[in-house]
């Protein structure tokens, strides 16, 4: 009997085909093969009266793919090798359902890297499709559909906004709330005092609290400082600085944005290609592990190989300990961190086979994983307290005594100053005492990277969706990117305020995190998916009905042109899909005018 392995992407199927025998066929679904329909109540594709049963339809253009899958899998041993996460598990279930496979049979295989060893091991260890994971993903999809469709309809009708989303709208609220905080910010004056000595500078102990508010206060302290400063206390201690753990999805995106200047979605697209396989000499091989993960764990085999490479390059004393990262909210630890599949495939060796962007992303991943297993850097830090008429000034200096991971990554700054040999009771004369006027500054606006960081820390959404959230906010024109900063547009602010007025109990970080935790509970069988959906719907629908009744409808935005047919004002409207177009304001008046044109279409001469 032949074996058929089914994956999502053609490139992944091509890579796997090189690892299996001639009696095995590898096929690709080319992404999702089924999706929620847009039929039924409110076009949700969900039977609300029948325990939220989803109504699925074949995805557009997938009829031929399904026909071929059915044909090729007749009288075959079918193994479904879609991605090793909840979405991949859901796709596996759809494939099994379409092929009418027995769900009690072991026909699901997973692997975190597309290498020969990992694939063959997975083939030898098939399991049943995990229905709890499938239900968790179904619940997420249904939840997003209900909120997305229902809120989008409300916003389109009332304020002309294009869409809303469960996580998208929370991210928009974070950006808008921060912008309001920045605009309301009033700078406060404060003064920093410094005592300059021959070889170092000491800072006034109250500098960090910004408690010296005026020049008069600063001058009063300076006038008080008469004669020499006395050394009140000296402390020397060792300080260790660990390297960063290997990448997870969110940190890879952040570094790709900050260090390489790519968008989050671009980083993920490049990583996807590196995971699925690249032509290296005479073979196709996956270069990195699965890139949608929130685990910093590394396999024992990789750690062993990396330790050997560290010893070879830098010496045994530079070998560190595996990182046990702090567990974040909603962390799913079934995967490893993002790492190279082989420590021997150095970035320089792979460079000839990769594009420039692929090489840069691979180099980030390779070095981060390797450096994460290097020894801590050790500093000797000396701190001195100086007293003058009951006023305390502090100075410190650090000295690198063991490079550790800095030997490789060089990401440390040289010491800013050195302290002379001092003893308690020593007296020192300052060469100058200065006061520097400063003003408090507002928080920085979000960048794509800092928004991803905050979303992850708050446990809002999944790391795999963060890049898409940024992309959607920009596409909907709720946010503009200026010099890397995300600034809400007028429509973005109107949208966020409207949602905040009626849906503040749902569109907030706490409730969104709560729902993520509920989805996690479903994924391990602790909660029932449709029960959780019913609880949500009972809370959501009455609020929505009130908003439809009470939300004030804004007039369409005028574009500053007259209709070429009837000379009434042209306005911007949205179609049922939330897409904007230009229309005559006379569409709702008598006599009716039906003139329309696309946003992109030029004004008629």
N, C-alpha and C positions, 0 to 999 in steps of 0.2 A: 504494500500500500504506500502510495506516495505521501509525502508530508507537504503541506502548504503553510507557509508563515506569512501572516498579514501584518503590515506596518502602515503608518500614515503616509510617509513621504517616499517618492521615487528614489531620491538620493540615498536614503537610509536603506531601502530595499536593494539597491545596487551594491552597497557596502556589504550587507549581510549575505547576499548571493555568493560572494567570494569565499565565505567561510563554511558554507554547508555543501553537502554532497549533491551529485547529479539527480538523486531521487527526491530532492527538495525544491519546491518552487516558492519564490518570494514575491508577493504581490503588495501593491500599495493602494490604500483607500483615497489617497490624495486629499488628506484632511478629513473633515467631518462628512459622513454620508447621510446623516439625518439631522433634522433640526426641528424645533418647535414650530408648529403651524401658526398661522395668523387667523384662524377661524374661531368660532364660538364666541362666548361672552366677551365683549370689549376687544375682540380680536386677539385674545391672549394665547389661544391654542391650549387652554387648560380647562378641564371640566371642573369648575368650582363646586358644583353640587355633587360631585362623585369623588370625594377625597383628593381633589387637586390632581386627578389623573391627567398626565400630559398627552397631547395629541401630536404625534410626530409625523413629519412628511419627509420625503426624500429630498436632499439638498439639490439645489439647481445644478444641472449638468452631470449628476452622479448616476443617472439611470444606466449608462453604459458600463460604468465601473462596477455597479452592483451585479449587472448581468454577467460580467466576466468573472466576478468573485464566485457567484453561484455555479457557473460552468466549471471553473477550475477546481472547486472544492468537492465535487461529487465523488463519493467513495474515497475520501482522502482523510488523513489525520491532520486536522486543522489546529494551528497554534497561532494565537493572536498576540502580537508583540508590539502593541501600541505603547505610547510613552508611559513611564512608571509613576504616574500621578493620578489624581482623581479624574481629571479630564480624559486622560488616556484610558482609565478604567471604564469610564462611561462610553467612550468610542468602542472599546472592546465589547461591551454589552450590546451596543447597537449592531455591531457586525455579527455577533453570535445570534441575535434575535432575527436578523434578516436571513442568515444562513440556516436558521432553524436548528441550531446546535443544542445539545443537551447541556444545560447550565450546571448539572451535577457532575459533568465530566471535567477532567483537568485539561483545559484548552487555552489557558492564559499563561504567558511567560513574560517576564520583565527583566531588564538589565539597565544598569546605570551608565554603561559605556558601550559603544558600538565597536567592540574588539572581538577577535576570534574566540579568545578564552571565555569572555563574559557571555557571548551569544551561545556557544556550545554548552556552557554550564546551565544557562537558562533553559535551553531545549531539553536538557536531561532532567529538569526539575519543574515541570508544568504544575499549575495549581488551578483551582476553580476561580472564576471571576468573583471578585469581592463585591457582593451586593450592597454592603454598607457604604463602601466608597462610591459606588454608583448612585445610591440614594442621596448621599451628601452632595454630589455634583448636580444631580437632578434638582434637589432642593435649592441649591445656589442659582441654577439657571431659571427656575420658576420664580424665585424671589426677585431676581433681577428683571425678569420679564414683567411681573406685576408692577413693580415700582417704576421701571423704565417706561412701559407703555402708558400706564395710568397717569403718572406725573407729567410725562411729555405731552400728552393730550391736553391736560389742564393748562400747562404753560403756553402751548401753541394757541389755544383758544383765548386765553386771558391776557397774556403779555407779549405774545409773539416770539417767545424763546423757542429754540429748536429741540431741546431734549433735556431730560434729567436722568439721573442714575443713582443707584443705591450708594456706591462709593464715589462716583464722579461728583455728585452734588456735595458730599462731605468735603472732598478735596477743594472744590470751589469755595465752600464756606470758610475753610481754613485760609485760603488766599485772600478772600474778601475781608474777613475779620482782621487779618494782619495788616492789610492796607488801611483799614479804618484806624487801627491803632497807630500806625505810622503817621497818618494825616493829622490825628489828634495830638500827637506828641508835642510837648513844649520843652525845648532844651533848658536844662538847669546848669547854672554856672557852678564850677568847683575849681579848686586849686590843688596842684600836686607840688609837694615840697621835696627837695633833694639836697643832700649834703655831699659836696664833692671833696674827696680826699686825694692824696697824691696818686694812688693807683686804683682807686675804686670809687663807686658812687653808692651812697646809702639812701634809702627811701623812707620818708616819714611813715610811721606805723599806721596812720589813719588814711593813707592814700587810697587803699583798696575800698574803704567805706565811703569815699568821696565826701567826707564830713566837713572839710574846710570849704565853706561856701563862697566866701568873698575875699577880695584882695586885702581888705582891712584885717580879717581874721588871720590870713596867711602872714601878713606883716607883723602882727602881734606875736605870733609864734616865733618868727625869725628874730624879733627884737629880744625875745626871752632867752635865746640861745647865746649865752656868754661863755667865753673861755673854751677849754678843750672838751671833747666828748670822751666819756669813759666807757671802756668795754665792759658791759654788764653781763653778757652771756655769750658762750661759744658752743656750738653743737656741730659735730661731724657725724654723718651717717651714710651708709651705703643705700643707694637707690637703684632698683632694677627696672628696666624698661623692656617689656616683652614686645615681640613682633605682632603684627595683626594676624588673626586667624585667616585661613583660606577663604576665598570668596563664597558668598551666597548670592542669590539673584540680585538682591537690592544693592549690596556693596559693589558688585561688578558693574551694575548700571551707574552707580554714583562715580566710580573711578573712570569709567568710560566717558562720562559727561565731563568731569572735572579735569582729567588728565589728557584725554584724547580729543575732546571737543565734539564727540558724537552725541546724537540723541539717544535716549534710553532704548527706543525701539530699534535703532540702528545697531546698537551694541548687542541686543538680543538676537537680531537677525544674523549677525556675524557668528555669535556663539552657537546658534542653531546649526549653521553650516559646519562649524568645527566639530560639533557633536556627531552629526550624521555621517560625516566621512569626507576625507580629502584624498586625492590621488597622490600617493607618496611613492616615488620610484615605480615599482611594478605591482603595487597593491593599493587598495582603497581602505583607509583605516580612520576610525573616529579618533580625533586628537584630544578631546576633553570629555569629561563626564557630563551627565545630564545637567542642563543649565537652569532648570527651574527647581530650586531647592532653597530651604532655609536652615539647612544643617551645616555646621562647621566640622563635622566628623570626617576623618580620613581613614581609609582602609589600612589594616595592619600591613598588607603587602606594599602599599605605596609608601607608608612610613618607613618601612625597612629599606626600600630602594632609595628613598630620599636621604635617609641617614647615611647611607653609603656614599651618595653623591656629595653630601656636605663634607664628610670626612676626606674625600678625595680632593675636593676643591679648596677647602679651608683648614682642615685638621679636625681630629676627633673632639677637641675641646669646644668646637663650635656646634656640636650636636645638642639640640635642645630637647624639650618634652612636647608630646602632642597636646594641642590646645583643647581644653574642655570649655567650650564657649558658654556664656550665659544664655540660658534658654529664654527666648522671646515669646511674647504672647502668640498663641496659635501655631507654634513651631511644629512642623511635621518632620520627624527625624528618620523617616524611612530611607532617605537618600544620603549620599555623601555631599561634602562641599564640592564646589566646582574646581577641578584639578586636571592636570594633564593625565592622559591614560598611561603614559610611560615617561619616567623621568629622563630616559635616554634620548627622547625626542626634544632636544633643546630648541629654543626659538631660532638660534642661528642655523641649526641643521634643517629646520622646517622652512626657513625663509624662502628658499627657491621655489617652493611648492604653493606658496600662499600669496594672496594680494597684499598690498601694503597695509590695508585696514585689518585684514585677517591676522597678519603678522603682529601688529601692535596689540590687538586684543589677546592673542595667544600668549604673547610675551608677558602681558599683565597677569594672566591666569597662572602661567608657569612659575613666574618669579614669586608671586604672592603665596602659592602653595609651598614652594621650596623654602622661602624665608620664614614661613610660619612655623617650621620645624627646627629653626636655628635657636641657639642659646640666647638667653636674655643679655642685653647690654647692661653693664654695671657702671654706675657713676658714684663718685665720692662727692657728696654735697656738704659744704661748710656754710653755716649760717651764723651771723654775728649780730648781736643787739648792742647798740650804742646809746648811751643816756646823756642828756644834757638838760639840767634843770627840770627833771621829771618828764621830759619829752623823749620818746623812744624813736630811734631810726634803725632800720634793718638793712643788712646787705648780705648777699649770698653769692657763692661761686661754685660751679660744678666742674669736675674733672672726669673724663672718660677713662676708667681703669681697665675695662675689658670690652672690646668692641661688640662681641656677640653677633647678632644679626646685622648690625651696622657694617660689619666687615663686607657684607654683600650688597646691602641696599643703600648705604651711604646717606640715609635720610635723617641726618642729625646736623645741628648747627654747632659750630665751634663755640667754645666758652666765650661769653660776652665780657667777662672780667675775671681777674684773679685777685685773691686776697693776700695781703702780706701775713707773715707769721705773727699771730697776736695771742695775748694771754689776758685773762680776766683781770681788770684793774688798770690795764694799759690806757694811756691817754693819747688822744689824737686831735690835732687841730685841723679843722675844715678849711680848705682853700677858698670855698665859696658855698653859700647856701642860696638856693634859687627857688622861686615860686613860678609855676607855669599855669597860666589860665587855661582851663578846658571847659567844654560844654558836653553834657550828656548827649548821647546819640540814640536815635530810635533803632529798633531791631532792623536787620536787613530784610529786604523782600525775599520771598521764596525764589529759588532757582529750581530747575527741574530736579537736580540732585538733592537739594535740601528738602524739597517736598517729599521725594521718595523716602528719605531718611526719617522724616517725621511720621509719615504714613506707616512705615514699618514699626517704629518704636511705639506708636499708639495701637498697633494691632488692627489697623483698618485695611480691609481688603487683603489680597494675596500678592506677594512680590511679583508673580508672573503677570499681573494686570497693571502694575504701576506705570509702565511705559505707555500703555494704551490710554490710561487716564489722562496723562499729560497731553498726548496727541489729540484726544477728543476735546479737551477744554480749549485747545488752540483752534481746532477745526470748527467748533461751534461758535467761535469768536466771543467766548466768555472771558478769555484771557489773551493778552498780547505778550510777546517776549521782546523785551528791550534790553540790550546789552546783557543778555542772559537772565534777566530778572523777569518773573511772571507777574504781570500787572493786570488786575481785573478791568475789563471794559465796562462801559456804562450798562450794557445789557447783562453782563456777568453780575454786576452789583444788584441790578433790578431782580434778576433771577434768584440770587442767593437770598435777598431780603424777602421775596415773596414766599420762598420755601421756608425760611426761618419763621415767618409770621404764623404759618399754618402747620408746619411739620417739624417744629423744633424738637419734639419728643422722639422723632425717628431719624431725621437728617442731622445727626451729631456723632461725634467720635465714640462716645460711650455706648450708644445703642448699636452702632455698626460693629464695634468690637464684640459686643454681647452676641450679635447674630453670627459673627465668625466663630465664636466659641460654641454656639449651638450647632453649627455645621460640623465642627470638629467632633462634637459628641455624637452626631449622626454617623460620622465616618467610622466610628469604633463600636457602633451598635448600642450606644447608651441612650439615644433619643430616637424617636420615630419621626421620619421626615415629614409626613403629611400632618401629623399632630402639631409640629412646630410651625408649619406653614399656616395652619388654621389659627393658631394663637396670634401669629403676626397679622393675618388678614382681618381678624376681629378688631384689632387695634387700628389698623391702617384705614380700612374702608370708611368708617364714620368720619374720620378727619378729612378724608378726600371729598366726601359728599359735602361737608361743610365748606371746604375750599371752593368747590364748583359753584356753590350757592352764593358765597360771600366775597370771593376775590374780585376786586374791581378790574374790569376789562380796559386795557389801555388802547387808545386809538392807534392804528397802524402808523409806522414811522414814514414821514414824507421824504421823498428823495430829491426834492427841489426841481422837479420837471413837470411839465404839463403833458397830459395825454394827447398824442398826435391825432386821435379820432374825435374827442369831445372837449378837449382843453380843460378838463378837471385835473386835480392833482394826482400824480402817480405816487403810490405807496409800496412799501415792502410787505409782502404776505408770505405765509408758509403753507406748503401743501401738506397732505396727510402724513407724509414721511418726515416732516420737519424741514424740508428743503425750501430755502428762500427763493422768491421770484418777485419781479416787479409787476404791479397790476394797477389798473385804473381805480381810483377811489369810488368811481361811479358804479362799480360792480354791485354794491348794496343799495344803490339809489335808483330813482326813476327819473328819466328813462335810463335803463341799465346799459352800461358799457362793459364789454367783455375783453377789452384790450389787455394783453399780458405779454411779457417777454422775460427771458432769463436774465439773471444778474449780469452774466458775462456779455450778453448781447449789447452792441453799441446803440446809443441813442439815434433814432432815425433822423436823417438830415431834413 
